[in-house]
Amino acid sequence: MNKSLVPIQKNIMLVMKGWIWPFFRKVLILLGILAVLIYVAGKVNWAPMENWAIDKLAHQEPIGKQITLPFQGKVDITDTRAYKKEKYLIFKTNIKNTVQLLASKVGFLSSAPNHRLTSISKEISKESKFKDLLVNEIELEDDQAADTNVPLSDWDIIKNNLNDGFNALKDMLTVRIMTEDGKPIIVKVVENKPVVVEYDSSDKVLRWGKEIQAASTKYGIDPAVIAAVIEQESGGNPDAQSPAGAIGLMQLMPRTAQGLGVNPYDPAQNIEGGTKYLAIQLNRFGSLELALAAYNAGPGRVLNSRYLYISETQNYIRNVPALASKYQRQFTAAGMPTN
C-alpha cells in the first residue's frame, strides 16, 4: 500500500469509529426499540381505552354554545362518536402502515407490497355514512381526478399516509356533528374559531363553504360576497376556463395568480387568491362597487372611469351584490357567520 495513503486511511477509520458508527448504532437501537414497542402494542387490546377516549371527546361542551355562532345547536352524540371513530381509524391505520413500511425498508420486518400500506382515508370515506359531508366529497373528487395508473414510491406513500393521518386526527379532535331543528350540521374549529358547514353538498357554490370561510376570515371579505363572485365567475365549477385564459372558481388570470402566489388550479388556493385580490381592490378603491369593477375590468379601467362604458362590468357590479344578498340569507339559515 502507498505509504502516503496510510494517514488518510487512519483518519477515515477514526471518523468511522468516532462519529459515523456511534450515530448509526443509536439509530439501529431506536429502530429496535420501536419494533419491540410495535410488537407489544399489537398484542394489547386498546379498543376499550380508545372507545372511552372517543366517547369523552364526543361529550365535550358543544362549540355551538359559543357566542360566535348564531344558533344553539344540539350535538348528535351518536353521529359525532361514529365520525370520530372513522377519523381515528384512519389515523391509527395510516401511522401503523407508515411504521411498517419504514421498518421493512431497514430490514426489521418482512416487506409487503407497498400498495397494501397506502392511506386508507379515501377507502374509508367511500364507505362512510358521512360521505355526503362537504369535506369528504372533496376528498372523493380529488381521488377521481388522480391518475391511478401512476405507481407511488415508498416515500410518496409515507408522505401521503402521514398527511392524511394527521389531518384525520385533527378532524377527530375538532369536528362535531350538530343538529338545529333536526337538520345536521358539521362544526369544525379552524384557527381557534368555529366554522359551520351544512351537510348538503349539492349546491355548486356552498359546497366550497369551508374554503370560503377560511378566505373570509383571512382577508376580511364577507363570505356571501366571495360566494357571489364564485357564482358569477364560474358557477362553482373549479375546472372552468374562459376563452381569455381565466382559471377556476374565481377566474384568476395566470399572471394574477402568479403574482398572488397561488395555484389557480387548486380550488382552495383559487378562492384564497381571488379573495385576496378582491381585498386589495377594496382597500385601494374604498367601495365594494369599485372593487368589483376592478376585479372584472381591471384596476386601470376603474382609474380612468372606462368601466362605466363596459356593459359586462355594469352587469357584474349589479349581479354580484344581488347574489351576495341571496348567500347572506343562506349562510344565516345555515348558522354560518357573515360580515
N, C-alpha and C positions, 0 to 999 in steps of 0.2 A: 504494500500500500504506500502511496505517496505520503512522505512524512509531513508535508505541508497540510495534508487533509486531516491529520490526527487531531490537532487542536479544534478544528471545526466539528469533527465527529464528537469529541468530548463535550463541546458546548451544546450540541444538539441533544446529547444524552442527558445533560444537566437540565436543559429546558424540559425535556420529556418527563424526567423524574420529578422535577421541582414544580412544574406548572400544569402541563397537559394531562399527565396521568392522574394527579390528585383531583383535577376538575372532572374528568370522565368517571373516576371512581365514585365521586359524590353523586353524579347523575345516575349511574347504574344503581347505587344504593337507594336513591329516591324512587327510581322506577320499580325496584324490587319491593320496596315498602308499599308503593301504590298498588302493585299487582296483588300483594297479600291482602291489603285492605279491600280491594275489589272482590277478591275471592270470599273473604269473611262476610262482607256486606251482602254478597249474593246468597249466603246461607241464612241470613236473618230475615224474618218476616216483618217488613217495615209497614205493611198495609194498615194495621190499627193506628200507628202513630201518624201516618200520612193522612188517613181519614179524619183523625182528631184535629190535626192542624188545619186542614181544608175547611172542616166544619166551623172552626173558630174564626177563620177568615170570612166565611160566608155570613156569620152572625155579627160581624163588626158593625159599628154605628154607620148607618147608611149615609153616603155622600149627599143624597137628596135633601137632607135636613139642613145643609149649609145654606146661608142666605144668598149665595151666588146663583142658586137655582130657583127659578120662579115657580116651583111646584113642590108639594110634599109627597113624593112618590113612596111606594112601599117596596121593600126589597123582596124579590121572589127567591126565597131561600133554596128551594129545590133546584130551580134553574141555575142560580148562582153557584151552588155547590157542584152541579154537573159540569158547568162551564169551567170552573177552576180545576176540576179533576182532569178534564181533557187537556188543559194547558199544562198541568203538572206532568201528565203522561208524556207529552211532547218534550218537555224539559228533561225529565228523567231518562227517557229513551235516547234522546239525542246526545246527552252527556255520556251515557253508557257506551253508545256506538262510537263516539269520538275517542274515549279511553281505549276501547278495544282495538280501534284502528291504529292508534298510536303505539299500543303495546305490541301489536302484530308487526309493525314496521321495525321495531328494535328486537324482535325475536322472542318476546316474553310469552306471547300467545300465538297459537296457530292462526295463520292468516285465513280469512274468509273472503269470498267475493265482495269487493267494496260496494257493489250496488245494494247489498243487503244491509249496509251500515249507513245509508243516506238518511237525511232528515225525514221524519215521519209527519212533519207538520201538515203538508198538503194531503197526505193519505188520511189523517185524522179529520181534517176539515171537510173532505168529500163525504165522509160518513156521518158527520156531526149533525145533531139535531139543531145546531145553531148555524148551519151552513148558509142561511139567509141573512146572517149578520153582515153588515157592510164590510167589516174588517176581513171576514173570511171570504166573502165574494171576491174581493180584490185579489186575495192570495190565489184563488182558483183561476181567475182570469190571467194572472201572471203565469200560472202553471200551463195554461192552454197556449199561451204565447211563446213559451220556451221551446227551444229546439231539443226535443227529447232524443234525437239521434246522436247528439254530441256527447261522448262519454266524459264523465268528470274525473279529474285526477283525485288522488287521495287527499291532497291539500285543499282542493276545492270542496270536497265532501266535508272535511273537518271545519272549514270556514263556514259553510252553509249550516252545518249541524250546530255550531256554537251560536251563530247569528239567530237562527230560528229558535234554538233552545232558550236563550236568554230573553228573546222577545216574548216567548210563551210564558216564561217566569214572570216577566214584568206584567203581562196581562193577567196572570193568575193573582198577582198581588194587588192590582189596581182596578180590575173590572168587576162590576156588579150588574146583575140583571134586575131592573126595577119595573114596576107597573104603575101607571096612572090611569084611572078609570078603566082598568082592565087591559090597557094597551102596553105591550112590553117595550122597554127602552133600555139601551145599554148605556151605562155611565162609566166613564173612564177618566182617570186622573192624568192630565197632561201638564207638565211643568208646574206641578203642585196646584193645579186648578182643575175642577171637574168639567168635563166636556160631555154633552149629551148627544147621542145619535140614535135615530129611530131604527127599529128592526127593518122596516120596509126599505128594500134596496131597489125597488122598481123605478123610482124617479131617477132620470138620467143625470140630473144635477145634484140632488140631495144625496145621492149615493157617495158623493165626494165630500160629505159633511165633515168628516174628520180632518181632511186636508184644508178645507175652507176655514174651519175653526182655528186650526193651527196658524194659518197665514193671517187671519184676522187678529189673533192675539199678538202676533209678532209685529205687525205693521200698523195696527190701529184702524183698519178699514172695516166698516160694517160688513159682517158675513153675508147679509142679504144683498149688498151691492156686489160682492165678489160672485155670489151665485148668479145674480142677474147678468153680469158681464160674461160669465161662462155660458149661460143660455143664449145670449145674444151672439156671442162669437162662434160657438161650436155646437150648441145644443147639448152639451155634455159629452161629446164624442172625443175621447182622448187621442184618437187617430186622425182627427180632422186635419186637412192641409188645404190651404187656399191656393188658387192659381198663382198668387203673388209669392207663395212660399211660406206663409204664416203657418205655425205648427201648434197642434194640440188644443187643449181645453180653452186656453185664454189667447190662442192665436198669436204666439210670440214669433217675431221675425228672428231668423238665426243670429244676426248680428246683435240684436237687442238681447237675446238670451245669453249670448256670449259675454256681453257687457255686464249683465246681471249675475253672471257666474252660475247659471243653471243649465240643466239638460232639458230642453223643451220637449223631448220625447218621453220623459218621466212625468206622469201626471202630478205627483206631489210637488216636484220641482217646478213644473209649468205653472201650477197655481201659486206657488210661492213667488216665482219670478214675475208673473202678471200682477199680483197684488203689490209687490214691491214697486213695480213700475208705475202703477196707479197711485200709490202713496207718494212717489216722487213728484208726479204731476200735480197732485192735490196740494202738496207743500209748496210747489212752485207757483201755481196759479190761484190758490186760495179758495176755489169753489169746486164743487163736485161737477157742475156742468162743464166748466172749462177743462177740468182734469179728464173727463170722459171724452171731450172733443180732442184733447191732445192724445189720448190713448188710441182713438180711432183714426184721426187725420195726421197726427204728428204735432209736436210742440211748435215747430216753425209756423205751421198754418194757423195756430192759435195766436202766436205773437203778431203775425201780420193780418189777423182777422179774416183770412181767406176761408176758414172753416164755416163762416156764416153763409157761404155760397155753395157749399158742398151738400147736396141733398142727402147723401148717405150718412154724413155726420150729423145732420139735423135730425134725421130719423133716429139715429143712435142715441143722441142725448135726450130724446123723448122716450124711447123704448126702455132704456136701462132703468131709469127711476121707477117707471110703471112696473117693471118686472121685480125690482127691489121691494116694492110695496107688497107684492104677492109673496115673496120669500120671507119678508118680515112676519107676515101672518102665519106662514107655515112653520117658521122657526119658533115663534111664540107658542103655537099649538103643540109643538114637539118638546117644549121646555128648553130650547136652545137659546142662550143669551144673544141679544143683538145690541149694537151700539146706538 
